[in-house]
Amino acid sequence: MSDERLQKAQLAAWVGVGGNIVLTLIKCVVGLMASSKALLADAVHSASDTAGSFAALRSLRSPVTPVDHGLSYGRGKAESIATLIISVLLMIISVEIGISAVKQIVAGVYEPPKGYVLMAIIGSIVLKEAIIRYKSWIGRKLGTRELVSSTRENRSGTYSSIIALSGVVGALIGAKMGWSFLYYLDSAAGIIIALLIVRMGYGIITDSLQHTMDRALHQEDARDMIAAVQSVKGVISVEDLRAREHGHYVIVELRISVNPRITVLEGNDIARSVKYQLMKKFIHLSDVTIHVFPYDSGYPYKHSIDAASKDALQVIH
């Protein structure tokens, strides 16, 4: 990914982070002022979307930035642990809101939420949908799968707001019609959203626990990397490729074979080209270690090489 495209993708990710922070604050303040359990639970859901937007932003970094192998390992672990802690906190808060809503229902609800809660929810849905559509458009335009996947995850925030909207509208209709039993819909919506957050948090925790342990990449991902390496001029074959996930990052170690007649300097240039190609195409890579070996002379090359010619120092595919 070029620097210009990377900057556009990072800008879109920052828009998602900023938008979700604004939504979280507005919903929290309005929910407390109006005593709306549905809006408070929706605020917690927006906070979880903020964490997801930060994850997408983390994965968007310049492939040419030097990265320390050991630092990447520790940073990936730390980020997974931080995500786990945040998810647990959000689950605890959502459970507290759910319990409070249950207590409110048991004690009795004698008044609906304030009318401005409705305006806050509608405004949040419009803003949320605008952010999602913008990030999705940028992600498809730039071919950035991190942005596209994060917009799919953030879509649940819209569903959460719709549930909150249903509860508030029902309670306000009850106030208009004199049906006090509809006042309970706001608290009921808060319980449903709290359950959704717990379910989502459980999935995030499970994923974070898996990321804290080293895992080999999927076979199809390894095949894509091998194909990218073999497309580099000078590489005859990829003898071995080992890629392991460390948190949100991937460290690759591979062994390539080159023409045994080339110089050490040329072999080093090929290795640099391979590293650049991989880190340019796979932006989630944090480091690439390459071992260069001479191609086994007992096997024919893909094309015949004239050792006496000037091209003898370069491998031809």
Secondary structure, 3 states (H helix, E strand, C coil): CCHHHHHHHHHHHHHHHHHHHHHHHHHHHHHHHHCCHHHHHHHHHHHHHHHHHHHHHHHCCCCCCCCCHHHHHHHHHHHHHHHHHHHHHHHHHHHHHHHHHHHHHHHCCCCCCCCHHHHHHHHHHHHHHHHHHHHHHHHHHHCCHHHHHHHHHHHHHHHHHHHHHHHHHHHHHHHHHCCHHHHHHHHHHHHHHHHHHHHHHHHHHHHHHHHCCCEECCHHHHHHHHHHHHCCCCCCEEEEEEEEEECCEEEEEEEEEECCCCCHHHHHHHHHHHHHHHHHHCCCEEEEEEEEEECCCCCCCCCCCCCCCHHHHCCCC
